[in-house]
Amino acid sequence: MWIYLLSSEAVEAVAVRETVMRGAMIEAGDLVTVRVNPDPALQLAPGEQMDSFVGQRAARDLSAGSLVTREAVTEQVMPAGGLSMVGLALTPALMPGEALLVGDSVRIVATPGQGGDPADFEAAGTLFPAEVVGVSRSSVDYAAETVVSVLVPQGQAAQIVQWASAGRVALVLDSRETN
């Protein structure tokens, strides 16, 4: 009786047949339907939805044998062609006091850095437009920092990273008003 009850509660769900790396296009052969006993805590993709995942991209690495959820796939690759994602570890003095949100338009401003003389600063007025794609807080060496992931044009990423690694950037939040 117990075996019967277990098998009667099983449902079809979408699983990964072949490992799919983050950003890769999901093909029909990468997926399979399996019968599982659902846990209410899991948001499984029902087996009849398998075709809706084909042609989408893996939002993270999908290991063979794992179950698929809606959050595991995306329609777009991040970063898109021509863009790079850059992480900026910033102290509160180098960013707005207002909490940054994903999608915010910001400008990365080149600064003279700690102890630098603004009068001698060769890159004064250098601004890079960017879009916030992630915000996380960390405590490193007892200094509270916020790591802001931003999308920037690919050709500017190396220069921004060099300045950021030297503590020579700040963020400006632009208007959230839409037209």
N, C-alpha and C positions, 0 to 999 in steps of 0.2 A: 504494500500500500504506500509506504514512504517513497519508494522509487517511483511509483506512478505519480504521486503528488509533485515530486521534484521535476519530473519530465513534463508534466502538464503545465507548469509555471514558466517553462523555458520560452524565450522569445527569439526571433531572428534579429540579429544586429550586424552592422557593418564592421568588418575587421580588416587589418592590413595583411595582405598575403606576402608582398615583397616590400622590403624597407624602402621608404621614400624620404629623401633628404629635404630639409627645409628649403622652400622656394621652388622645388621641382614640381613639374606638372604631374598631376595624378592621372594615371591611365586605368582603363577598365581591368587590366591584368594585375594591377597592384592591389585590388580589393577583392574581398570574398565575404559571403554572408555566413554567419555562424549562429548556432543556437546556444543561448546562455540563460542562466537564471539571473534576472535583473536584480540589482541592488538599488533601492530607491535613491541612494546618494549619487548614483552615476547617471549622467545624461547621455545615454546611448543613442546612436543613430539607428532607427529601425531599418531592417533589411530592405524594405521596399524603397528606401531613399538612396540606395547605393548609386544609382545612375546620376543623382544630383551632385555627387562628389567628383565624378569624372570630368576632367578639363579644368578643375580648380587647382590651386597650389597648396602645398603643405605649409602651414603656418609655423610648424616646428618639425623636428625630425620625427618620423613615424616609423617605429620599429615593427618588423614583421611579427605578426601574432597579437599586436595590440588592438584594442577596440577604438573605433573612430567616434569622435564627438564633433559637434558643429565648430567648436573653437579650434579644432585641429586643422581646419582648412580656411583658405582665404581666396578671394578672387584676384588679389593683387600682390605683387612681390614688393617687399620692403627691404632695402630702398629700391625705387624704380630706376630704370636706366637713366644715366646722366646725373644721378644723385648719390651722395654718400651719407651714411649716418655717423655722426661724431658725438662722442660723450664728453661733456664738460663737467668737471668736478668744481663746484663753485661754493664759496663761503657766502653767508647772508649779505655781506657788504658788496658782493659782485653781481647781485641779481635783485629783481624787484621784491618788495615786501609782500606783494600780492602772490598768492599761490599760483604757480604755472599749471596750465592744463594742456592735455594732448590736443593738438590742433592750433594752439596759440601761435601767432606770428610774432617773431622776435627778431632783434638785430644783435649780432655778435659784434662787440666794439673792441678794437685793439686798444690796450692800455699800456702805460709805462711799467706796470707791475709794482710789486712791493718795493718801496724805497727808490723807485725810478723817478727821474726828474722829468715832469711833463714838458718842460721847455726843450729838452734834448730829445724828446721822443720823435723818432723818424716816421712813424706810421700814424700820426695823429689824424683823426678823421676817417680812419679805415673802418668801414662797416660792412658786415656780411648779413644779408637777409637769410632767415632760417625759419623752419617750422618745428615746433616741439612735438616729438613722437613718444616721449617717455620721461617720467620724473620719478626719482627714487631718492630717499634720504639715507645717509650713512654717517657713521661716526668713525673717522680715521684719525689716529694719533690725537684723540681727545678734541679734535676740531670738528664741529658739526659741518658737514658739507651736503650739498644737494647735487646729485648727478643728473644732469639734464641731457637727454639724447635728442639731437636735432638733425634735421635733414638739410644739407647744404649742397650747392652745385659741386660736382665731383672735382672740378679743377681748383676749387678753393679749399678742399678738405685738408690737404697736407699743411698749408700755411696756418689754418685755424688750429690744427692739432699742435703744431710747433709753438704757437703763442699760448695755447691753453696749458701745455705741459710746463711752461715757464711762469704760469700764473699771470699771464698778460692779457686776459680777456674778461669782459663783463657782458651781462645780458640786459637788453632793454626790451620791455614788453610793449608791443604796439597795440593799437586800438582793437578791441574785440567786436566793435560795431561792424555789422555787415551792411553792404549796400542794398 
